[in-house]
Amino acid sequence: MDFSSKLLEEAVDEMSQLPGIGKRTALRLVLHLLKQPEGQTLNLVSALTKLRSEIKLCKKCFNISDTELCDICANPAREASLVCIVEDIRDVMAIENTGQYRGQYHVLGGKISPIDGIGPSQLNIQPLVDKVKKGEIKEIIFALSSTMEGDTTNFYIFRQLEGTGVKTSTIARGISVGDELEYADEVTLGRSIANRVPFENSLKA
Amino acid sequence: MDFSSKLLEEAVDEMSQLPGIGKRTALRLVLHLLKQPEGQTLNLVSALTKLRSEIKLCKKCFNISDTELCDICANPAREASLVCIVEDIRDVMAIENTGQYRGQYHVLGGKISPIDGIGPSQLNIQPLVDKVKKGEIKEIIFALSSTMEGDTTNFYIFRQLEGTGVKTSTIARGISVGDELEYADEVTLGRSIANRVPFENSLKA
């Protein structure tokens, strides 16, 4: 693209560094900002600057937080002995939205993925192992996505925790509530049969 | 969405003000920025700030420019008596990319659209009429999109220019080069027949 303005070109270049934003979309976004009152750009800029400079990770669960200890870890009503292992804050938000989970979280910050150069040492795995060894945790729930990377990470952590006596479980995989069996994929359907639950349990939810 | 961090929430809120960016996409973009080195956020922020505070509109054609007079208007090789009327800088870039146009532009900054509260006075129409009345322009090419708003704007400008003796034309509408007739819409095909050109002309392009 041939811009008539260096300033415009730089803004478009930076905007198009964001994932899923190509040059054309970036140009549309930047031109939109130029058409809006200056305040909108200033608000965006200040929110991003503040976020980048002031954001913290909770020292206990590594979730994104404004404080040393996040709201969930600081809440005495949450069971500290039950910890759900997730990839990032989006998973925390998804589980919180169900309103069904009363334990705490441990945010790994990613999954083991040799292709992307992410090994166990880049993730928050050691702090989790330390917490378990201190005996603070009774049960761990694995809630990573069921991809190869997710399974690898689950298994790596599971091996690290061997001998600690902590109880481990993984969230149930099965047919979505309301889904038709005929459209379900075989792996999911197979797992939902293998991991069938007593009928009485299904009456509770 | 329920965020664990006010800073994160504000950044997502501001990001989701951009057109076509919902809350979920905004969260993905903001989390991406958090994972990248701080420099990327700082570069984006400084590019946007500089753009918003330093950008100018060319005083002659109202195109976005870093200087008082844009490169096209300042270029003595471009015919100043031929002016193409476009909506915004994206149209200028599209026409420039063809490498076929040697005249100058006049950027309106939008189209007349009563629904969006945009009337003729919010667009750069009067400066165009003034330029024409000063006798600087011999021919005007209308290149707005062929929507109702585009046609209205064309017609409004056309009426404003009545009596000035300036020649007006509009870019040709027709079947795209390489397109099959059977898939063309009726309006376009109809126009391409009504506005047929001498066969010799088609040999030049």
Interface residues (C-beta under 8 A of the other chain):
Chain A: M1 D2 F3 S4 S5 K6 L7 L8 E10 A11 D13 E14 M15 Q17 L18 P19 G20 I21 T25 L27 R28 L29 V30 L31 H32 L33 L34 E38 Q40 T41 L42 N43 L44 V45 A47 L48 T49 K50 L51 R52 S53 E54 I55 N63 I64 S65 D66 C70 D71 I72 D88 I89 R90 V92 M93 E96 N97
Chain B: M1 D2 F3 S4 S5 K6 L7 L8 E10 A11 D13 E14 M15 Q17 L18 P19 G20 I21 T25 L27 R28 L29 V30 L31 H32 L33 L34 E38 Q40 T41 L42 N43 L44 V45 A47 L48 T49 K50 L51 R52 S53 E54 I55 N63 I64 S65 D66 C70 D71 I72 D88 I89 R90 V92 M93 E96 N97
